[in-house]
Amino acid sequence: MLFFTVIVNKFSLIINWKLYIYIKSKKISVQPFDFSYNHLTKKELQEKITKLKEYFIVSNFNEQLAIIAIQSFLTSTNIKRTEYEGNLLLKSQYKQKIGTIKKSYSYEGIYNLEEAKALKEKFIDYRITRLKYRYEKIDAKYQLHLLKINNVYQKEKEEFNTKRNEIQKEYQVRISELNQKIKNKDISKQAYKNKLVEYKIYRKEAINEAKLKSKIQSNKEILRSSFWRELSEYKVNLKVYESKINEAQKTIPIETSKNLRYFASMLNFIFPGLSELIFFKQFTKGILMSIVSIISIVGIIPFSFGAYWDEMGGIPGFSDLGAGIHNNALGILPDARVYLFGGVISVILMVFVLIYHSVSSLGAYRVAKFLEYGSRPNKWTHTKRWLNSSGFPWMISLVGWMLMIFIVATPVITSILVSFTNYGFEHYAPAQTVEWVGLKQWGKWWTLRENRLFESLQSVILWSIIWTILSTLFPISLGILIAILTNNQRIRFKKIFRLIYILPWAIPAFVTLSFIRSMFIGGDEGLINKILLTIGLVKESRNWLQEIGTARVLVIVVQTWIAYAWIFMLVTGNLQSIPKDIYEAGSVDGAKGRQLFWYLTLPSLLLSIAPMLIGQFVGAFNNFTTISIFTGGGPAFPNPTIFGEGSTDIIISWVFKITTGGIQFPGNQAFAAALTTLAASFSIAVSARGFIKTMSRRD
């Protein structure tokens, strides 16, 4: 503590010495001081600092330059930077002494000498930069003060404002002329945009030129940009220092013990980060890895084995889903769903932990191996440079992958695992136990055949295929058609038409579905029935949604109305990105409008929007919302099975009926999970096939 106090006092003395020299260089009378400190005691040094603080105060000086200099030099920022520079010098001297001792018997001594040299040069560069910008700011503030006391400040400010207004007026005149030209169609839209950019650049440059000619604005600009210019120069100095250290690392070998690689690898597998701290001297990297390791060992691993949360058994509870401790008499009712979901999360977390420990172990092995060959471990600057360049995409992707695994993959895996249990009727958690039953649910296809399961499934799958194809094909065709028509050069008010055409997409789907459903309800209350009865097209009202044919047609029409707007927006954006040159080339070759569409427009569109169209197909296959709200899966077939399938039920809505009590049999929800897994496998297979073909065509 005593040593630290003495060092701080010496830094304060140095700051006051620099201030004293600057004021004296400006021909301002100052009281003479002795700034030597080598032979002073702590008390004498403190007394000298106190005298300097009492002297260098604003009230002791009449000259404005001295006042500005005192205010600039004695700021906390300047003091902290001076202390940092002093620490660099002390560290350099320490490395110099260590290197002088070690150089006769170790390469480490040579490296210490190079490091001492680099630190000293860094100290010099930092000090020069700090003082340069400190003097620059003092001079700029003093110049502004002189302009004010000489009554030039207000006059020059008015001249600058007048010049800026003239530039602005000239810019407005040019813009008005340009608007008149585009209105009279004397220039093209592209030329108009280019000229607009050109005039904006001219205005900006003219204002900057006026600032440079104005003493007030030029000095204000110096003060305004001083911090950023100083920071930029500090970064350059830091890079120079890092390059010298890197060069020393590459050229000077290092000694180490044999077989370090095995010990470092084992140590990093047990606790990642220790090898970096103990053997490699990579302190920043080691501290960060150690923090992650502590979180892993203290938090993640115990949590994965059931600690911190009594409702979840972790990996041990994953084996029996809490059935082993289930006791109705004692009121111990573990929820098998939580056990299952928590087990999946625990396994994933443990996989992450093992990957992290393994990668850390391999990294330590690699670094130790090169260390044995005489290569020095990389500094944090290498890691930082890697993170800012090639490592940046990996870090961003890692966050995305983590979110995808926990938000998307974890529920999917849990749903698949449910199909291997007996969860459902007679086994509802938490009141009843849930057990693993292997492939029993998958074998119920054969068991339930006597209950006409295959007949029910055949009806649902056939309509699911028809629904998926038509509810994908119609919106895509309509969206492409409208987008091409509104993109035609001969159509005016395109923005208004585009706004109108995207309204179905802007309105929430459930609002549209509920409204149209109310229009087609049976009886005299339905709006459609009222209209048709009034104009005499029908003699009696119809129950549109209770007739299989009309219900199926209407649900496809409604889905087309809801979905085409999204395709329209997607195609409109892609149409505007197609180069006009290919159309001009096609026209020169004699191609007509129809040929340009079939051989240029449509292939370019399909190539760019193919992934989105595949997503539209998968969305239609799993579109539970439209079916559920508009028809509820009905109307029923004339001879329905016990599984309750309706004429507009698709696989996902039919599975929902099975899980919500349409039919009760042991493990019905687990059986539904098996059906969902099969349906998902089909949609994933089709999507993967489509993406592969799309990528191959693009390549």
SULVENTA-V195803 format. One record per helix or strand of 3 or more residues. SS is the DSSP state (~ for helix, > for strand). FROM is the first residue (numbers start at 1). LEN is the number of residues. If there is no record, write none. Layout:
# SULVENTA-V195803
((SS FROM LEN) (SS FROM LEN))
This chain:
# SULVENTA-V195803
((~ 2 24) (~ 42 14) (~ 58 3) (~ 64 10) (~ 76 27) (~ 107 43) (~ 153 31) (~ 189 25) (~ 215 37) (~ 260 11) (~ 274 5) (~ 283 22) (~ 314 5) (~ 323 3) (~ 336 37) (~ 380 9) (~ 390 29) (~ 444 8) (~ 453 34) (~ 494 8) (~ 503 4) (~ 509 11) (~ 527 9) (~ 544 3) (~ 548 30) (~ 580 9) (~ 593 29) (~ 624 7) (~ 651 9) (~ 668 31))
